[in-house]
Amino acid sequence: MITNKRSPFPLWIVFTAGIIAISFSSIFVKLSSAPVSVSGMYRLFITNLLMLPMMWKYIPKIKKLSRKDWLLLIGSGAALGLHFLLWMASLKYTSVASSTVLLTLEPIFVLAGAFIVYRERTTTAAVAGICLAVLAAMMIGFKDFTVSGGALLGDLLSLLGTAAVAVHMLLGQKLSKHIPSLLYSFVVFLVAGICFAIYNGFNGYSFIDYSINEYVLFLLLAIVPTVFGHVLFNWALKYVNAASVSSAVLGEPIGATLLAWMILGESINAIQVAAGLLLIFGVWIFIRNNHVRYEPQKAQ
């Protein structure tokens, strides 16, 4: 783990709260009957409304953003929107366990991207920890993987969504060094929400014809997994690298699978419980040993 500043709160508390929060995301999506792109749009726009009162103080900072900053912010927001669209859609085809378990590949994508883009390298022990955690996460969803058409499509959508959020995290790592985390979150959520709105309009989905229960689920998606999940993780990028923040998703299959068992009645077995404990151990190894160093740049 690398940090340029000292976090005012213990990061394990931040990560634990974030993991619990994002674990509810798949449950709310499963309970909703609205198109996933509509759920995603409302999720992001409601989050923007909740954050709006805190944005006024950042107006001078907004005016100082460069053209490059705006392009990177738009890219990060578009990648986040694509992640939400693909992953939320995957839940309509496959189980919570299968969909969330593929999200655990995010830290590997981020580690690879950070090495290519930022020349970051980590320790052998950290890589071993992440491999152990991913193996455990695969055990959690193993019984749900299938080659049937629908489930296979769901798994593919989740995998592509994982690649998209890795791009979002890598851009966030760069931008969070000089852009306040709340401002960064607000802008990328707004961009992602606009992308959803364009997608919904193009596909002819209704923007308002939904029941009260659906709007309650939209609100819960905004408050629980977005504000207390993604906003917290964006804030943590100021203190640790993207790979460390991404490692938090390794805990999501545990929380999501338990919640799916309790709320949705999806099955769970002893292997999944044991794998959950192994996953936690792997994450602990990674966080404890992820000391980033940088490859020297070759002379031009």
C-alpha positions as CSV (number, residue, x, y, z in Angstrom):
1,M,0.0,0.0,0.0
2,I,1.3,3.4,-0.9
3,T,0.2,6.8,0.5
4,N,1.3,10.4,0.1
5,K,-0.8,11.6,3.0
6,R,-2.0,10.0,6.2
7,S,-5.7,9.1,6.3
8,P,-7.6,10.8,9.1
9,F,-9.5,7.5,9.6
10,P,-8.2,3.9,9.8
11,L,-8.5,2.7,6.2
12,W,-9.7,-0.8,7.3
13,I,-12.8,0.9,8.6
14,V,-13.3,2.8,5.3
15,F,-12.9,-0.4,3.3
16,T,-15.2,-2.5,5.6
17,A,-17.9,0.1,5.4
18,G,-17.5,0.3,1.6
19,I,-17.6,-3.5,1.1
20,I,-20.8,-3.8,3.2
21,A,-22.4,-1.0,1.2
22,I,-21.5,-2.3,-2.3
23,S,-22.7,-5.7,-1.3
24,F,-26.2,-4.4,-1.3
25,S,-26.0,-3.2,-4.9
26,S,-26.7,-6.6,-6.4
27,I,-29.6,-7.2,-4.1
28,F,-31.3,-3.9,-5.0
29,V,-30.8,-4.6,-8.8
30,K,-32.2,-8.1,-8.4
31,L,-35.3,-6.7,-6.6
32,S,-35.9,-4.1,-9.3
33,S,-38.0,-4.8,-12.4
34,A,-36.9,-1.6,-14.2
35,P,-34.4,-1.7,-17.1
36,V,-30.9,-1.8,-15.5
37,S,-29.9,1.3,-17.5
38,V,-32.8,3.2,-15.9
39,S,-31.8,2.0,-12.5
40,G,-28.3,3.1,-13.2
41,M,-29.3,6.5,-14.4
42,Y,-31.5,7.2,-11.4
43,R,-28.8,5.8,-9.1
44,L,-26.2,8.3,-10.3
45,F,-28.5,11.4,-10.7
46,I,-29.9,10.9,-7.2
47,T,-26.4,10.7,-5.9
48,N,-25.6,13.9,-7.7
49,L,-28.6,15.6,-6.1
50,L,-27.5,14.4,-2.6
51,M,-24.0,15.8,-3.2
52,L,-25.0,19.1,-4.9
53,P,-25.1,21.2,-1.7
54,M,-21.4,20.3,-1.1
55,M,-20.3,21.4,-4.6
56,W,-20.6,25.2,-4.3
57,K,-17.3,25.5,-2.5
58,Y,-15.6,23.8,-5.4
59,I,-16.7,26.3,-8.1
60,P,-13.3,28.1,-8.1
61,K,-11.6,24.7,-8.5
62,I,-13.9,23.7,-11.3
63,K,-12.9,26.9,-13.2
64,K,-9.3,25.9,-12.9
65,L,-9.6,22.4,-14.4
66,S,-7.6,22.0,-17.6
67,R,-8.9,20.6,-20.9
68,K,-6.9,17.5,-20.1
69,D,-8.6,17.2,-16.7
70,W,-12.0,17.4,-18.3
71,L,-11.1,14.8,-20.9
72,L,-9.9,12.4,-18.2
73,L,-12.9,13.1,-16.1
74,I,-15.2,12.3,-19.0
75,G,-13.3,9.1,-19.8
76,S,-13.5,8.0,-16.1
77,G,-17.2,8.8,-16.0
78,A,-17.9,6.9,-19.2
79,A,-15.9,3.9,-18.0
80,L,-17.9,3.9,-14.7
81,G,-21.2,4.2,-16.6
82,L,-20.2,1.2,-18.8
83,H,-19.2,-0.8,-15.7
84,F,-22.6,-0.2,-14.1
85,L,-24.5,-1.0,-17.3
86,L,-22.7,-4.2,-18.0
87,W,-22.5,-5.5,-14.5
88,M,-26.1,-4.6,-13.6
89,A,-27.2,-6.3,-16.8
90,S,-25.3,-9.4,-15.9
91,L,-27.5,-9.9,-12.8
92,K,-30.5,-10.4,-15.0
93,Y,-28.8,-13.5,-16.5
94,T,-26.8,-15.1,-13.7
95,S,-26.7,-15.4,-10.0
96,V,-25.4,-12.9,-7.5
97,A,-22.5,-15.2,-6.6
98,S,-21.4,-15.7,-10.2
99,S,-21.7,-12.0,-11.2
100,T,-19.9,-10.6,-8.1
101,V,-17.2,-13.2,-8.1
102,L,-16.0,-12.0,-11.5
103,L,-15.6,-8.5,-10.1
104,T,-12.8,-9.9,-8.0
105,L,-10.6,-9.8,-11.1
106,E,-10.6,-6.0,-10.9
107,P,-7.4,-5.8,-8.8
108,I,-5.5,-7.9,-11.3
109,F,-6.7,-5.7,-14.2
110,V,-5.7,-2.6,-12.2
111,L,-2.3,-4.0,-11.2
112,A,-1.6,-4.8,-14.9
113,G,-2.8,-1.4,-16.0
114,A,-0.9,0.4,-13.3
115,F,2.3,-1.3,-14.4
116,I,1.7,-0.4,-18.1
117,V,0.5,3.2,-17.5
118,Y,2.3,4.3,-14.3
119,R,5.2,1.8,-14.2
120,E,4.0,0.6,-10.7
121,R,5.3,-2.6,-9.3
122,T,4.3,-4.4,-6.1
123,T,5.8,-7.2,-4.0
124,T,5.6,-10.9,-4.6
125,A,3.8,-11.4,-1.4
126,A,1.1,-8.9,-2.4
127,V,0.6,-10.7,-5.8
128,A,0.4,-14.0,-3.9
129,G,-2.3,-12.6,-1.6
130,I,-4.4,-11.3,-4.5
131,C,-4.1,-14.7,-6.4
132,L,-5.2,-16.5,-3.2
133,A,-8.2,-14.1,-2.8
134,V,-9.2,-14.5,-6.4
135,L,-9.0,-18.3,-6.1
136,A,-11.2,-18.2,-3.0
137,A,-13.7,-15.9,-4.8
138,M,-13.9,-18.3,-7.7
139,M,-14.7,-21.1,-5.2
140,I,-17.6,-19.0,-3.9
141,G,-19.2,-18.8,-7.3
142,F,-17.9,-22.1,-8.8
143,K,-21.2,-24.0,-8.5
144,D,-23.0,-21.2,-10.3
145,F,-20.8,-21.1,-13.4
146,T,-22.3,-22.8,-16.4
147,V,-21.9,-22.9,-20.1
148,S,-25.6,-22.4,-20.7
149,G,-26.4,-19.4,-23.0
150,G,-28.0,-17.0,-20.5
151,A,-25.6,-17.6,-17.6
152,L,-22.6,-17.5,-19.9
153,L,-23.8,-14.1,-21.3
154,G,-24.2,-12.9,-17.7
155,D,-20.7,-14.0,-16.8
156,L,-19.3,-12.2,-20.0
157,L,-21.1,-9.0,-19.2
158,S,-19.7,-9.0,-15.6
159,L,-16.2,-9.6,-16.9
160,L,-16.4,-6.7,-19.4
161,G,-17.9,-4.5,-16.6
162,T,-14.9,-5.4,-14.4
163,A,-12.5,-4.3,-17.1
164,A,-14.4,-1.0,-17.5
165,V,-14.2,-0.2,-13.8
166,A,-10.5,-0.9,-13.8
167,V,-10.1,1.8,-16.3
168,H,-12.2,4.1,-14.1
169,M,-10.0,3.4,-11.1
170,L,-6.7,4.0,-12.9
171,L,-8.0,7.4,-14.2
172,G,-9.2,8.1,-10.7
173,Q,-5.8,7.4,-9.2
174,K,-4.3,10.1,-11.5
175,L,-7.0,12.7,-11.1
176,S,-7.4,12.4,-7.3
177,K,-3.9,13.7,-6.8
178,H,-5.0,17.2,-7.6
179,I,-8.8,17.1,-7.7
180,P,-10.9,16.9,-4.4
181,S,-12.5,13.5,-4.1
182,L,-16.0,14.8,-3.7
183,L,-15.6,16.9,-6.8
184,Y,-14.2,14.0,-8.7
185,S,-17.0,11.7,-7.7
186,F,-19.7,14.3,-8.5
187,V,-18.3,14.9,-12.0
188,V,-17.8,11.2,-12.9
189,F,-21.2,10.3,-11.6
190,L,-22.8,13.1,-13.6
191,V,-21.0,12.0,-16.8
192,A,-22.0,8.3,-16.2
193,G,-25.6,9.4,-15.6
194,I,-25.7,11.4,-18.8
195,C,-24.3,8.4,-20.7
196,F,-27.2,6.3,-19.2
197,A,-29.8,9.0,-20.1
198,I,-28.6,9.0,-23.8
199,Y,-28.6,5.2,-23.9
200,N,-32.1,5.1,-22.4
201,G,-33.4,7.7,-24.8
202,F,-31.9,5.9,-27.8
203,N,-33.6,2.6,-26.7
204,G,-36.9,4.2,-26.0
205,Y,-37.1,3.4,-22.3
206,S,-39.5,5.4,-20.2
207,F,-37.9,7.9,-17.8
208,I,-40.8,8.3,-15.4
209,D,-43.3,5.4,-15.7
210,Y,-42.3,3.4,-12.6
211,S,-43.9,2.4,-9.3
212,I,-43.1,3.9,-6.0
213,N,-41.3,0.7,-5.0
214,E,-38.9,1.2,-8.0
215,Y,-38.2,4.8,-7.0
216,V,-37.4,3.5,-3.4
217,L,-34.9,1.0,-4.9
218,F,-33.4,3.8,-7.1
219,L,-32.9,5.9,-3.9
220,L,-31.4,3.0,-2.0
221,L,-29.0,2.3,-4.9
222,A,-27.9,5.9,-4.7
223,I,-27.5,6.1,-0.9
224,V,-26.1,2.7,0.1
225,P,-23.7,1.3,-2.5
226,T,-22.9,4.6,-4.3
227,V,-22.5,7.2,-1.5
228,F,-21.3,4.8,1.2
229,G,-19.4,2.6,-1.3
230,H,-18.1,4.3,-4.5
231,V,-17.7,7.8,-2.9
232,L,-15.7,6.3,0.0
233,F,-13.5,4.4,-2.4
234,N,-12.9,7.5,-4.5
235,W,-11.9,9.3,-1.3
236,A,-9.5,6.5,-0.4
237,L,-7.6,7.1,-3.7
238,K,-6.0,10.1,-2.1
239,Y,-4.3,7.9,0.4
240,V,-3.6,4.6,-1.4
241,N,-3.1,3.4,-4.9
242,A,-5.9,2.1,-7.2
243,A,-4.8,-1.5,-6.7
244,S,-5.3,-1.3,-3.0
245,V,-8.7,0.3,-3.3
246,S,-9.7,-2.2,-5.9
247,S,-8.8,-5.0,-3.5
248,A,-11.8,-4.0,-1.5
249,V,-14.1,-5.6,-4.2
250,L,-12.7,-9.0,-3.2
251,G,-14.9,-8.9,-0.1
252,E,-18.0,-8.2,-2.1
253,P,-18.8,-11.8,-3.1
254,I,-18.9,-12.7,0.6
255,G,-21.3,-9.9,1.5
256,A,-23.4,-10.2,-1.6
257,T,-23.7,-14.0,-1.4
258,L,-24.8,-13.8,2.3
259,L,-27.3,-11.1,1.5
260,A,-28.6,-13.1,-1.5
261,W,-29.0,-16.1,0.7
262,M,-30.9,-14.1,3.4
263,I,-33.0,-11.9,1.2
264,L,-33.4,-13.6,-2.2
265,G,-33.2,-17.2,-1.0
266,E,-30.2,-18.1,-3.2
267,S,-28.4,-21.2,-1.9
268,I,-25.1,-21.2,0.0
269,N,-22.9,-24.1,1.1
270,A,-20.0,-25.0,3.4
271,I,-17.4,-24.6,0.5
272,Q,-18.6,-21.0,0.0
273,V,-18.2,-20.3,3.7
274,A,-14.7,-21.7,3.8
275,A,-13.8,-19.9,0.6
276,G,-15.0,-16.7,2.2
277,L,-12.6,-17.0,5.1
278,L,-9.8,-17.8,2.7
279,L,-10.7,-14.8,0.6
280,I,-10.5,-12.5,3.7
281,F,-7.0,-13.9,4.5
282,G,-5.9,-13.3,0.9
283,V,-7.1,-9.7,1.0
284,W,-5.3,-9.2,4.3
285,I,-2.0,-10.5,2.8
286,F,-2.4,-8.2,-0.2
287,I,-3.1,-5.0,1.8
288,R,-0.3,-5.7,4.3
289,N,2.3,-6.3,1.5
290,N,1.2,-4.0,-1.3
291,H,4.2,-1.7,-1.2
292,V,4.3,0.0,-4.6
293,R,7.6,0.9,-6.3
294,Y,8.1,2.4,-9.7
295,E,10.1,1.1,-12.7
296,P,12.7,3.6,-13.7
297,Q,11.9,5.3,-17.1
298,K,14.3,4.5,-19.9
299,A,16.2,7.4,-21.3
300,Q,14.8,8.7,-24.6
